[in-house]
Amino acid sequence: MSRKFLIAGNWKMNGLIAEGQALAKEIATATKALKPNAEVLVCPPFTLLTTVKKALRGSKVMLGAQDCHVEEKGAHTGDISPVMLKDAGCDYVILGHSERRSDHRESSLLVKTKAESALKAGLKVIICIGETLDERKAGKALEVTEKQIKASVPSSSTASNTVIAYEPVWAIGTGQTATPEDAEEVHAHVRKVLAEKLGKGVASRMRILYGGSMKPANAAELLAKEDIDGGLIGGASLKSADFVSIVRSAK
Ligand code: PGA
């Protein structure tokens, strides 16, 4: 089953306007010249969405946000709705990142509810899952990720509106990457769980990204694995040369 690679940059809470604009322009220019074998997405902080949207004009690089609220609008100080993200030109929103799950105590149920709202607003969603170091050491990586998939992915998910990102918490921002074999084991299991939940056809077409210290030096071997369909990249997405090099690794 051929699935188009997706290489997504998660800028997290990084970038002032001038930096975000420059980074987006560099990525837009470099990927245009490249004609990549992957879809490319950047997810800047809310304050940069409009700037980055403009900077990406004329390129195929897509725009995403890093979170959204469940409701369309209303009395929710400090929050941003999926409808607002769509209006700002977003194609995607990342949901359930482990930093949201830990910093903001987001449950899988909340992630699922957010995903339902985002899909209703016409956004595509990247739903993140991943085990902690303690859970991996206890041999529970498959069990934990299975539970997260079952509870976080809405039944309205299809292969064209939903992407899963497997991000082992112990690999995020630590420089410690899962081996391609360990990552593939989880990805294959996730696809099996998706097949039970959404049907075999949907599961075989749904993209599952790896995230956690992906960088130019390890991207090619991770992306070569059968069930790894792209990357969600944090640190290395803040340097255009590194990010574009990862895009180039998707073959
Ligand atoms: P990292 O972050 O590439 O810096 O490890 C990945 C992520 O958290 O999405």
Residues whose N, C-alpha, C, O or C-beta is under 5 A from the ligand:
A	BS01	PGA	N10 A171 I172 G173 T174 G211 G212 S213 M214 L232 I233 G234 G235 A236
